[in-house]
Amino acid sequence: MNTRVGFLLACLIAALAVTAEAQPPVTYPDRALVVQLTDVQTALYNERFAEADSISRVMIDQRPDDPVGYLFRAAAMLSEMTAFEENLYGDLFTDLIDTSLALAAKRSEQSTGARRAWMQLYRGHAHAYRALWESRFGSFVSAVRNGFAARNEYEDGLKADSSVYDLYLGLGSYHYWKSARAGMLRWLGVLSNDKERGLRELRLAADSSLVFRDAARQAMIWIMLDRGDYDSVVVVASEAAEKYPDGNLFLWPLAQAQYELREYRDAIDTYRTIRARLDLEDGNYFNRIEADYRLTQCYEKVSELDRARTIARGVNDYVDHVPKRIRQLHRRALDYLQQLART
């Protein structure tokens, strides 16, 4: 999982994650819903996608007029599609997004204050998920359009109730990453540099959100990685990986930070853990190639070229099954591995 894919997946799950910390009583979301969202978070961080889908189905059955179940089922699907880099549920995913947007709009019109702010937050997340899907499998123009729509919904939510600090998770992520990835547009002054603003908003979400405190903390891992704060990545990602022991999501940034710190032996151990788990899955060739590529780099750094070659030659066992799209995305890594295998 490269940094961009990992960031997308983390943002996606971050938009679902909740904490079980004691909170003051609220009308919406109620305690029962918070428990369900906690369960979805746990399933997704542990990459138990079918379990997350099942919980979301229960929410739809129990709350058919509430957008949250449809939204979270779509997000569970997107989480799996992003992890595998395959468009597994395209039409169903977009149908669920459209349903959640329509239901949230209807409820927003009928609500005021905090409840309306939550509906705007759901609409913001729906547009954000659609943007992520479009960026991977659809139209770049549509991805940008949905990204702006997500920002607008979050801002409208704050106008409805500025005390719903959960909205700052979406805004903080938007402001930081649109600045970090703006490139020439920011240099030309077309887009402003809002990195520090984004960081402040994420810290506010981490300190004061009702249900997204843990999500904001986890989102910070990818910002630390982007800023080169590798020591902090190792600390925070290690804690998260221990909390969610069955998933690889936090192992990817942990391994990358270890590599950047020249802790190559630690990086090898982490990548080997990832690779062993991938062997238990069907498909997921994108991440298999990524893990094999990263492992060979680590072994070259410690001058164990025979191990690097063995891994590279192992790619021949599955390369014929790799879909064309993934071959194209990973062309550089595959070329490197196949060339190394021939030495």
Backbone torsions as a table, in degrees:
resi	resn	phi	psi	omega
1	MET	NA	114.4	179.7
2	ASN	-77.7	172.8	-173.7
3	THR	-59.5	-42.5	-176.4
4	ARG	-66.3	-45.7	179.1
5	VAL	-64.7	-43.5	179.3
6	GLY	-60.9	-40.8	178.3
7	PHE	-62.6	-44.5	179.4
8	LEU	-58.9	-45.5	-179.3
9	LEU	-66.5	-40.3	178.8
10	ALA	-64.5	-42.1	176.5
11	CYS	-59.9	-42.1	-179.7
12	LEU	-60.5	-51.3	-178.3
13	ILE	-70.5	-33.8	177.6
14	ALA	-58.4	-32.3	179.8
15	ALA	-73.0	-5.4	178.1
16	LEU	-111.1	-26.2	-166.4
17	ALA	-66.4	143.8	178.6
18	VAL	-135.9	160.7	176.6
19	THR	-109.1	157.2	178.6
20	ALA	-98.7	14.7	179.1
21	GLU	-62.9	150.3	179.0
22	ALA	-62.3	134.1	-178.3
23	GLN	-132.8	154.7	177.0
24	PRO	-65.5	152.1	-179.5
25	PRO	-62.9	139.5	-180.0
26	VAL	-136.4	157.5	177.6
27	THR	-75.6	-40.4	179.9
28	TYR	-150.1	131.1	-4.8
29	PRO	-74.4	143.9	-179.1
30	ASP	-80.0	174.2	-174.7
31	ARG	-61.0	-40.3	-179.3
32	ALA	-62.3	-39.6	179.2
33	LEU	-68.1	-39.7	178.7
34	VAL	-60.4	-39.9	177.8
35	VAL	-62.2	-43.5	179.2
36	GLN	-63.6	-40.9	178.8
37	LEU	-66.0	-34.6	175.5
38	THR	-62.7	-42.3	179.7
39	ASP	-65.5	-39.2	176.8
40	VAL	-62.8	-44.1	178.7
41	GLN	-57.0	-49.5	-177.9
42	THR	-60.0	-42.5	179.8
43	ALA	-63.2	-44.1	-176.0
44	LEU	-72.6	-40.2	177.6
45	TYR	-65.1	-27.6	175.7
46	ASN	-91.6	7.4	176.9
47	GLU	58.9	37.1	173.2
48	ARG	-99.5	78.9	-170.3
49	PHE	-68.2	-39.1	179.5
50	ALA	-63.6	-37.6	178.3
51	GLU	-66.2	-42.7	177.9
52	ALA	-61.9	-40.4	178.1
53	ASP	-63.3	-41.2	-179.4
54	SER	-63.8	-42.9	178.6
55	ILE	-63.5	-40.3	179.8
56	SER	-64.6	-38.1	176.5
57	ARG	-61.7	-39.5	177.8
58	VAL	-62.8	-42.0	178.3
59	MET	-61.1	-38.9	178.3
60	ILE	-64.9	-43.0	179.6
61	ASP	-63.4	-40.4	-176.9
62	GLN	-79.5	-29.6	-174.8
63	ARG	-134.4	65.6	-173.3
64	PRO	-63.5	-22.5	-180.0
65	ASP	-96.9	2.1	179.9
66	ASP	-97.9	132.0	-178.2
67	PRO	-68.6	-15.3	-168.0
68	VAL	-64.5	-40.1	-178.4
69	GLY	-65.4	-43.8	178.7
70	TYR	-64.1	-40.6	-179.6
71	LEU	-63.8	-45.0	-176.6
72	PHE	-73.6	-30.3	174.9
73	ARG	-67.2	-41.4	176.4
74	ALA	-61.3	-40.6	-178.7
75	ALA	-67.9	-37.5	176.2
76	ALA	-62.4	-40.5	177.3
77	MET	-64.6	-43.7	-179.5
78	LEU	-65.3	-36.0	176.9
79	SER	-59.7	-44.4	179.0
80	GLU	-68.3	-42.9	179.9
81	MET	-62.6	-39.0	180.0
82	THR	-70.0	-39.6	179.2
83	ALA	-63.2	-38.1	-176.9
84	PHE	-93.5	-10.6	-176.8
85	GLU	57.0	41.0	178.6
86	GLU	-138.4	139.6	-178.9
87	ASN	-83.5	78.6	-171.3
88	LEU	-80.8	-29.1	-170.5
89	TYR	-133.3	29.7	-169.4
90	GLY	-44.5	-59.6	-174.9
91	ASP	-66.5	-44.0	179.3
92	LEU	-64.8	-40.4	178.1
93	PHE	-58.6	-50.3	-177.8
94	THR	-66.6	-33.4	176.2
95	ASP	-63.3	-41.9	179.5
96	LEU	-66.7	-38.5	177.0
97	ILE	-62.7	-45.7	-179.7
98	ASP	-62.2	-40.2	179.2
99	THR	-64.5	-44.9	-179.5
100	SER	-64.8	-38.2	177.9
101	LEU	-63.2	-43.9	-178.2
102	ALA	-66.1	-44.1	-179.3
103	LEU	-67.4	-39.4	179.2
104	ALA	-66.6	-37.3	177.7
105	ALA	-64.0	-43.1	179.7
106	LYS	-62.8	-46.3	-179.9
107	ARG	-67.9	-35.9	179.5
108	SER	-62.1	-41.3	179.4
109	GLU	-63.9	-28.4	-177.4
110	GLN	-93.7	1.8	-172.1
111	SER	-124.6	165.7	174.0
112	THR	-137.5	169.3	173.2
113	GLY	59.9	-137.5	-173.3
114	ALA	-62.5	-41.4	-179.3
115	ARG	-61.7	-40.7	177.6
116	ARG	-65.2	-39.2	178.6
117	ALA	-60.7	-39.0	178.2
118	TRP	-67.0	-36.8	177.9
119	MET	-66.1	-37.8	176.7
120	GLN	-67.1	-35.8	176.9
121	LEU	-62.6	-43.6	177.6
122	TYR	-61.9	-41.5	178.0
123	ARG	-64.5	-38.6	177.1
124	GLY	-61.8	-45.5	178.6
125	HIS	-63.4	-39.7	-179.9
126	ALA	-60.4	-45.2	177.6
127	HIS	-66.2	-36.2	179.2
128	ALA	-65.2	-41.7	178.7
129	TYR	-65.1	-40.1	178.7
130	ARG	-64.5	-38.1	177.7
131	ALA	-63.1	-41.9	178.8
132	LEU	-63.6	-42.6	179.1
133	TRP	-63.9	-45.5	180.0
134	GLU	-62.6	-37.4	-179.1
135	SER	-66.5	-26.9	-179.7
136	ARG	-93.1	-40.4	-167.8
137	PHE	-128.4	-0.7	-173.7
138	GLY	-131.9	-125.9	-171.8
139	SER	-104.6	130.8	177.1
140	PHE	-63.2	-40.5	-179.8
141	VAL	-61.5	-44.1	178.4
142	SER	-65.3	-35.9	177.7
143	ALA	-61.7	-45.9	179.5
144	VAL	-63.6	-44.3	-179.8
145	ARG	-60.1	-43.1	179.2
146	ASN	-70.4	-31.7	175.8
147	GLY	-62.8	-44.5	176.8
148	PHE	-65.1	-38.7	178.9
149	ALA	-63.0	-39.4	177.9
150	ALA	-61.0	-47.0	178.8
151	ARG	-57.3	-44.4	-178.7
152	ASN	-62.2	-39.9	179.7
153	GLU	-65.8	-41.9	178.1
154	TYR	-62.1	-42.4	179.7
155	GLU	-66.0	-38.9	176.5
156	ASP	-64.4	-34.8	177.4
157	GLY	-63.0	-40.7	178.4
158	LEU	-66.6	-31.9	176.2
159	LYS	-66.6	-33.2	179.0
160	ALA	-72.8	-38.5	178.4
161	ASP	-161.4	104.7	-175.6
162	SER	-73.1	-6.9	179.3
163	SER	-87.9	-3.3	175.7
164	VAL	-84.5	83.1	-173.6
165	TYR	-68.9	-14.8	177.4
166	ASP	-57.5	-27.6	179.3
167	LEU	-62.4	-24.4	-177.8
168	TYR	-71.9	-17.7	174.1
169	LEU	-62.6	-49.2	178.7
170	GLY	-64.8	-45.1	-179.0
171	LEU	-65.7	-41.9	-179.6
172	GLY	-62.6	-44.2	178.2
173	SER	-62.6	-43.0	179.5
174	TYR	-61.2	-51.0	-174.3
175	HIS	-65.0	-39.1	-179.0
176	TYR	-69.1	-51.6	-170.5
177	TRP	-76.5	-28.7	175.3
178	LYS	-69.1	-28.4	176.5
179	SER	-77.4	-41.4	-177.7
180	ALA	-67.0	-28.9	-175.7
181	ARG	-107.7	9.5	-175.9
182	ALA	-72.3	-30.8	177.1
183	GLY	57.9	-126.9	-176.1
184	MET	-61.2	-32.4	-178.5
185	LEU	-63.7	-38.4	178.1
186	ARG	-70.5	-39.6	179.9
187	TRP	-62.5	-35.3	179.4
188	LEU	-80.2	-7.6	-179.6
189	GLY	87.0	7.1	178.2
190	VAL	-70.5	-38.9	175.7
191	LEU	-119.4	139.5	180.0
192	SER	-81.8	159.8	177.6
193	ASN	-89.4	101.0	-176.9
194	ASP	-110.2	27.0	-179.3
195	LYS	-58.9	-48.8	-177.2
196	GLU	-66.3	-36.5	175.7
197	ARG	-61.7	-44.6	178.8
198	GLY	-60.6	-41.3	178.5
199	LEU	-63.6	-42.3	178.3
200	ARG	-61.2	-41.7	-179.1
201	GLU	-66.6	-39.7	178.3
202	LEU	-67.3	-37.9	177.0
203	ARG	-65.3	-37.9	176.9
204	LEU	-63.0	-42.3	177.4
205	ALA	-63.4	-40.3	-179.1
206	ALA	-66.6	-32.6	-177.4
207	ASP	-86.1	-32.7	-164.7
208	SER	-128.1	-2.2	-179.1
209	SER	-64.8	153.5	175.3
210	LEU	-75.8	-46.7	-175.4
211	VAL	-127.1	-8.2	-173.9
212	PHE	-112.1	26.0	179.6
213	ARG	-63.4	-50.7	-178.5
214	ASP	-63.6	-36.0	179.3
215	ALA	-59.8	-44.4	-179.5
216	ALA	-64.6	-38.5	178.2
217	ARG	-63.1	-41.9	-179.5
218	GLN	-68.3	-36.9	179.2
219	ALA	-61.5	-27.9	-179.2
220	MET	-66.5	-22.7	179.5
221	ILE	-56.8	-45.1	-175.5
222	TRP	-72.7	-28.0	174.8
223	ILE	-72.4	-41.0	175.4
224	MET	-57.7	-42.4	179.4
225	LEU	-64.4	-42.7	179.6
226	ASP	-63.7	-33.6	-177.8
227	ARG	-88.4	-2.1	179.0
228	GLY	78.5	18.7	178.2
229	ASP	-88.8	70.6	-169.9
230	TYR	-69.7	-34.1	178.4
231	ASP	-60.8	-41.9	178.8
232	SER	-67.3	-36.5	177.2
233	VAL	-59.8	-44.6	-179.2
234	VAL	-60.3	-43.0	-178.3
235	VAL	-66.8	-52.5	-174.2
236	VAL	-70.5	-43.2	-179.0
237	ALA	-66.9	-36.0	177.3
238	SER	-62.8	-42.8	178.1
239	GLU	-63.2	-42.8	-179.5
240	ALA	-67.0	-40.4	179.2
241	ALA	-64.7	-33.1	177.0
242	GLU	-71.3	-36.1	179.8
243	LYS	-70.5	-34.5	-179.8
244	TYR	-120.9	77.5	-166.0
245	PRO	-74.1	-13.1	-175.2
246	ASP	-96.1	-4.4	-175.9
247	GLY	-107.6	158.4	178.5
248	ASN	-98.0	-8.2	-169.8
249	LEU	-53.5	-44.6	-176.6
250	PHE	-86.9	-13.9	177.6
251	LEU	-72.1	-31.5	-180.0
252	TRP	-62.0	-53.7	178.0
253	PRO	-66.1	-31.8	177.2
254	LEU	-61.2	-48.1	-180.0
255	ALA	-63.4	-40.6	179.9
256	GLN	-64.9	-40.8	178.8
257	ALA	-65.6	-40.5	177.4
258	GLN	-61.2	-40.6	178.1
259	TYR	-63.0	-46.4	-178.8
260	GLU	-64.3	-29.0	177.6
261	LEU	-83.4	2.1	-178.6
262	ARG	66.0	23.7	173.4
263	GLU	-90.5	67.7	-168.0
264	TYR	-66.6	-36.0	178.6
265	ARG	-64.3	-41.3	177.1
266	ASP	-65.3	-40.9	178.8
267	ALA	-63.1	-40.0	177.5
268	ILE	-60.1	-45.5	179.5
269	ASP	-60.0	-41.8	-178.0
270	THR	-68.9	-45.4	178.7
271	TYR	-65.3	-34.0	177.3
272	ARG	-65.9	-36.7	175.8
273	THR	-62.9	-45.8	177.9
274	ILE	-59.3	-47.3	-175.0
275	ARG	-65.0	-38.3	179.0
276	ALA	-63.9	-37.3	178.1
277	ARG	-69.4	-36.9	179.3
278	LEU	-64.9	-30.5	178.1
279	ASP	-63.9	-21.1	-179.2
280	LEU	-86.5	-6.1	-178.1
281	GLU	-103.3	153.7	170.3
282	ASP	-85.7	134.4	177.7
283	GLY	73.8	-133.6	-176.8
284	ASN	53.4	47.1	-176.4
285	TYR	-70.0	-28.1	177.9
286	PHE	-56.6	-49.8	-177.7
287	ASN	-75.1	-28.5	174.8
288	ARG	-61.7	-46.0	178.9
289	ILE	-63.2	-44.0	-178.9
290	GLU	-60.5	-46.3	-178.9
291	ALA	-65.2	-42.7	179.1
292	ASP	-64.1	-40.8	178.6
293	TYR	-62.2	-46.3	-178.7
294	ARG	-66.5	-38.2	179.3
295	LEU	-64.1	-42.6	179.2
296	THR	-62.5	-37.3	177.4
297	GLN	-62.6	-42.0	179.3
298	CYS	-63.7	-44.8	-179.1
299	TYR	-66.2	-33.1	175.5
300	GLU	-65.3	-35.7	179.9
301	LYS	-65.6	-30.1	179.6
302	VAL	-100.6	15.5	174.7
303	SER	60.4	35.2	174.2
304	GLU	-108.7	72.5	-172.4
305	LEU	-69.7	-30.5	178.8
306	ASP	-63.7	-40.5	177.1
307	ARG	-65.1	-41.4	178.5
308	ALA	-60.6	-44.0	179.8
309	ARG	-65.6	-38.6	179.1
310	THR	-60.3	-42.8	177.7
311	ILE	-64.9	-44.9	-179.2
312	ALA	-61.1	-40.8	179.1
313	ARG	-68.4	-28.0	178.1
314	GLY	-66.0	-19.7	178.4
315	VAL	-62.5	-28.6	179.1
316	ASN	-62.2	-19.7	-179.4
317	ASP	-71.8	-21.9	-176.6
318	TYR	-130.9	-5.5	-171.8
319	VAL	-60.5	-31.7	-179.2
320	ASP	-69.1	-16.2	-178.8
321	HIS	-95.5	-4.4	-176.5
322	VAL	-73.5	124.9	178.3
323	PRO	-59.5	153.0	-176.1
324	LYS	-57.6	-42.7	-177.6
325	ARG	-61.1	-41.1	-179.3
326	ILE	-71.5	-34.9	174.1
327	ARG	-58.4	-41.6	-179.5
328	GLN	-68.4	-42.4	179.8
329	LEU	-64.3	-35.8	-176.1
330	HIS	-107.4	27.5	-175.4
331	ARG	-57.9	-43.6	-177.6
332	ARG	-64.6	-44.9	-179.9
333	ALA	-66.2	-41.4	179.3
334	LEU	-64.4	-42.5	177.8
335	ASP	-59.6	-43.1	179.4
336	TYR	-62.4	-48.0	-177.6
337	LEU	-65.2	-41.9	-178.4
338	GLN	-69.4	-35.4	176.5
339	GLN	-66.8	-42.3	178.8
340	LEU	-63.7	-37.3	-179.1
341	ALA	-62.9	-25.5	-177.2
342	ARG	-87.5	-7.3	-177.9
343	THR	-83.7	NA	NA
